[in-house]
């Protein structure tokens, strides 16, 4: 069974189009490379009802891991942790461990100043009961971790540098341990001079010949000569990197053989 992961991105700026959701794409890439399978990416506004409802809906699908990004900072519209608590009918508590993490961050950043942890700063230490804070190596707000009916939840900051640092330091180890050495292998090739509709049955035949290999075609417009321009993505997840490479390589070679007499030009993508 695959190790399934859902990503919940929180932020009005994402829905307004002001900010590109790089967190979700980066996390999805990391999870995939570690052998996990991202089954859904959801984006919601900074709205308590929307967040809690999305958490409940995700848990109903029973993913192995749910990662949220955004909404755990000091401002009024940072309400992801309240949304988690509401979805799970949990109280919010002030975590002494989270307070110490925040103090340590300010001490590193301002070594010659004594800063008071005013209410907005303490807000970042208010987390659901049963959850634990996770150290943020580069920012102020700790991440939060908890487990609900077999689903692990990590709530990460929305700042990309912080989300990446916490993922690399903590979440990646969890995913690696749960996927038991599963590996992901992929390859891109470019095919020019054949319509996608003509290529489709060839892809179907090659996928039947190489079970487990997934081939996705991506139209990239046409060349100046009017020839269709496609990119093909070959991928597979396997416990054996050697077998995965052999399968992808075999699928690529068989597709090239199928296209030998079609007049199409095939090159490896960079």
C-alpha positions as CSV (number, residue, x, y, z in Angstrom):
1,X,0.0,0.0,0.0
2,X,1.4,3.5,-0.8
3,X,2.1,6.0,1.9
4,X,-0.4,8.6,1.2
5,X,0.0,12.3,1.9
6,X,-2.4,15.3,1.6
7,X,-1.3,19.0,1.6
8,X,-3.5,21.7,2.9
9,X,-2.4,25.3,2.0
10,X,-3.9,28.1,4.0
11,X,-3.9,31.8,2.9
12,X,-6.0,34.4,1.2
13,X,-3.0,35.5,-0.8
14,X,-2.9,32.1,-2.5
15,X,-6.6,32.3,-3.6
16,X,-6.2,35.9,-4.7
17,X,-3.4,35.0,-7.0
18,X,-1.0,37.4,-5.2
19,X,1.3,34.5,-4.2
20,X,2.2,31.4,-6.1
21,X,1.8,28.3,-4.0
22,X,5.5,27.2,-4.2
23,X,5.2,25.4,-0.8
24,X,2.7,22.8,-2.1
25,X,4.7,22.0,-5.2
26,X,8.0,21.8,-3.3
27,X,6.6,19.6,-0.6
28,X,4.9,17.3,-3.2
29,X,8.2,16.9,-5.0
30,X,10.0,16.0,-1.7
31,X,7.3,13.5,-0.7
32,X,7.3,11.9,-4.1
33,X,11.1,11.6,-4.1
34,X,11.0,10.0,-0.7
35,X,8.6,7.3,-1.9
36,X,5.3,8.8,-0.8
37,X,2.2,9.5,-2.8
38,X,0.5,12.9,-2.7
39,X,-3.1,12.2,-3.3
40,X,-4.6,15.7,-2.8
41,X,-3.6,19.4,-2.5
42,X,-6.2,21.8,-1.2
43,X,-6.1,25.5,-0.8
44,X,-8.4,27.4,1.6
45,X,-8.7,31.0,2.9
46,X,-7.8,32.3,6.3
47,X,-11.2,31.4,7.6
48,X,-11.7,29.3,10.7
49,X,-14.7,27.4,9.3
50,X,-13.0,26.6,6.0
51,X,-9.9,25.4,7.7
52,X,-11.6,23.1,10.2
53,X,-14.0,21.8,7.6
54,X,-11.0,20.9,5.3
55,X,-9.2,19.2,8.2
56,X,-12.2,17.0,8.9
57,X,-12.7,16.2,5.2
58,X,-9.0,15.2,4.8
59,X,-9.2,13.0,7.9
60,X,-12.2,11.2,6.5
61,X,-10.1,10.1,3.6
62,X,-7.6,8.7,6.1
63,X,-4.2,9.7,4.5
64,X,-1.1,8.6,6.3
65,X,0.1,12.1,6.6
66,X,-1.5,15.6,6.4
67,X,0.7,18.6,6.0
68,X,-0.7,22.1,6.4
69,X,1.2,25.2,5.5
70,X,0.5,28.8,6.6
71,X,-1.6,30.4,9.3
72,X,0.5,29.7,12.4
73,X,2.0,33.2,12.9
74,X,1.3,36.0,15.3
75,X,-1.4,38.0,13.4
76,X,-5.2,37.9,13.8
77,X,-5.7,36.0,10.5
78,X,-3.3,33.2,11.5
79,X,-5.8,30.6,12.6
80,X,-4.7,27.2,11.3
81,X,-4.1,25.8,14.8
82,X,-7.5,27.0,16.0
83,X,-8.9,25.3,12.9
84,X,-7.2,22.0,13.7
85,X,-8.4,22.3,17.3
86,X,-12.0,23.0,16.2
87,X,-12.0,20.1,13.7
88,X,-10.8,17.7,16.4
89,X,-12.9,19.2,19.3
90,X,-9.7,20.0,21.2
91,X,-8.8,22.9,23.5
92,X,-5.9,25.3,22.7
93,X,-3.2,25.5,25.4
94,X,-0.1,27.5,26.0
95,X,2.8,25.2,25.4
96,X,5.8,25.8,27.6
97,X,8.0,24.0,25.2
98,X,6.8,26.2,22.3
99,X,7.4,29.3,24.5
100,X,11.0,28.2,25.1
101,X,11.5,27.7,21.3
102,X,10.3,31.2,20.6
103,X,12.5,32.7,23.4
104,X,15.5,30.8,22.0
105,X,14.8,32.2,18.5
106,X,14.7,35.8,19.7
107,X,17.8,35.2,21.8
108,X,19.7,34.0,18.7
109,X,18.4,36.9,16.6
110,X,18.8,39.7,19.1
111,X,21.6,38.5,21.5
112,X,22.0,41.9,23.1
113,X,18.3,42.7,23.7
114,X,15.8,41.4,26.2
115,X,12.5,41.0,24.4
116,X,9.2,40.6,26.1
117,X,6.9,37.9,24.8
118,X,3.8,40.1,24.2
119,X,0.5,38.5,23.4
120,X,1.1,38.3,19.6
121,X,4.3,36.4,20.2
122,X,2.7,34.1,22.8
123,X,0.0,33.4,20.3
124,X,2.5,31.3,18.3
125,X,2.8,29.1,21.4
126,X,-0.9,28.4,21.7
127,X,-1.3,24.9,20.3
128,X,-4.0,22.1,20.5
129,X,-3.8,19.8,23.4
130,X,-2.3,16.4,22.5
131,X,-0.1,18.2,20.0
132,X,3.6,18.9,20.4
133,X,5.7,21.8,19.1
134,X,8.4,21.2,16.5
135,X,11.5,23.4,16.4
136,X,11.7,25.9,13.6
137,X,15.4,26.2,12.6
138,X,15.1,29.5,10.7
139,X,12.0,31.3,12.0
140,X,9.9,32.2,15.0
141,X,6.8,30.1,15.0
142,X,7.3,26.4,15.9
143,X,5.6,23.9,13.8
144,X,3.1,21.5,15.4
145,X,2.7,17.8,15.3
146,X,-0.1,15.4,16.3
147,X,-1.6,12.1,15.4
148,X,-5.3,11.5,14.9
149,X,-6.8,8.0,14.3
150,X,-3.7,6.9,12.4
151,X,-3.1,10.1,10.5
152,X,0.0,12.1,11.4
153,X,-0.5,15.9,11.0
154,X,2.3,18.5,10.7
155,X,1.4,22.2,10.7
156,X,4.2,24.2,9.0
157,X,4.6,27.9,8.6
158,X,3.7,29.6,5.3
159,X,7.1,31.3,4.8
160,X,8.8,29.0,2.2
161,X,12.3,29.1,3.8
162,X,10.8,28.0,7.2
163,X,8.5,25.3,5.7
164,X,11.5,23.9,3.8
165,X,13.8,23.9,6.8
166,X,11.3,22.1,9.1
167,X,10.4,19.6,6.4
168,X,14.1,18.8,5.8
169,X,14.8,18.6,9.5
170,X,11.8,16.7,10.8
171,X,9.1,15.7,8.3
172,X,11.4,14.1,5.8
173,X,12.6,11.7,8.4
174,X,9.0,10.7,9.2
175,X,8.2,10.1,5.5
176,X,11.4,8.1,4.9
177,X,10.7,5.9,7.9
178,X,7.2,5.2,6.8
179,X,8.0,4.4,3.1
180,X,10.5,1.8,4.1
181,X,13.1,2.7,1.5
182,X,10.6,3.2,-1.4
183,X,12.3,5.0,-4.3
184,X,11.0,7.2,-7.1
185,X,12.6,7.2,-10.6
186,X,11.5,9.5,-13.4
187,X,12.7,10.5,-16.9
188,X,11.6,13.1,-19.4
189,X,11.8,12.9,-23.2
190,X,10.7,15.3,-25.9
191,X,8.7,14.0,-28.9
192,X,8.2,16.2,-31.9
193,X,6.3,15.6,-35.1
194,X,3.4,13.4,-33.9
195,X,0.0,14.4,-32.6
196,X,-0.9,13.6,-29.0
197,X,-4.0,11.7,-30.1
198,X,-1.8,9.5,-32.3
199,X,0.7,9.0,-29.5
200,X,-2.0,8.0,-26.9
201,X,-2.5,4.3,-28.1
202,X,1.2,3.8,-28.2
203,X,1.5,5.0,-24.6
204,X,-1.2,2.6,-23.6
205,X,0.6,-0.3,-25.2
206,X,3.9,0.6,-23.5
207,X,2.3,1.0,-20.1
208,X,0.8,-2.5,-20.5
209,X,4.2,-3.9,-21.3
210,X,5.8,-2.2,-18.3
211,X,3.4,-2.5,-15.3
212,X,4.0,0.2,-12.7
213,X,5.4,2.7,-15.1
214,X,3.2,5.7,-15.5
215,X,3.6,7.8,-18.7
216,X,2.1,11.3,-18.9
217,X,2.1,13.4,-22.1
218,X,2.4,17.2,-21.8
219,X,1.6,19.2,-25.0
220,X,4.1,22.1,-25.4
221,X,2.6,23.8,-28.4
222,X,3.9,23.6,-32.0
223,X,7.3,24.4,-33.5
224,X,7.6,27.2,-36.1
225,X,7.3,24.5,-38.8
226,X,3.9,23.5,-37.4
227,X,5.1,20.2,-36.0
228,X,3.6,19.2,-32.6
229,X,5.9,19.4,-29.6
230,X,5.3,17.0,-26.7
231,X,7.1,16.1,-23.5
232,X,6.6,12.7,-22.0
233,X,7.2,12.0,-18.3
234,X,8.0,8.4,-17.3
235,X,7.8,7.5,-13.6
236,X,7.7,4.6,-11.2
237,X,7.9,4.0,-7.4
238,X,9.6,0.8,-6.3
239,X,11.6,-0.7,-3.4
240,X,14.4,-1.4,-5.8
241,X,16.1,1.6,-7.5
242,X,17.8,-0.7,-9.9
243,X,14.5,-2.4,-11.0
244,X,12.8,1.1,-11.2
245,X,15.5,2.3,-13.5
246,X,15.3,-0.8,-15.6
247,X,11.6,-0.4,-15.9
248,X,11.7,3.2,-16.9
249,X,14.6,2.6,-19.3
250,X,12.7,-0.3,-20.9
251,X,9.5,1.7,-21.3
252,X,11.4,4.6,-22.9
253,X,13.2,2.2,-25.3
254,X,10.0,0.4,-26.3
255,X,8.2,3.7,-27.0
256,X,11.2,4.8,-29.1
257,X,10.9,1.5,-31.1
258,X,7.1,2.1,-31.6
259,X,7.9,5.5,-33.0
260,X,10.8,4.4,-35.2
261,X,8.8,4.6,-38.5
262,X,6.5,7.5,-37.6
263,X,8.9,10.3,-38.6
264,X,8.8,11.7,-35.1
265,X,12.0,13.2,-33.6
266,X,12.8,12.0,-30.0
267,X,15.3,13.7,-27.7
268,X,16.0,13.5,-24.0
269,X,14.8,16.5,-22.1
270,X,17.3,18.5,-20.0
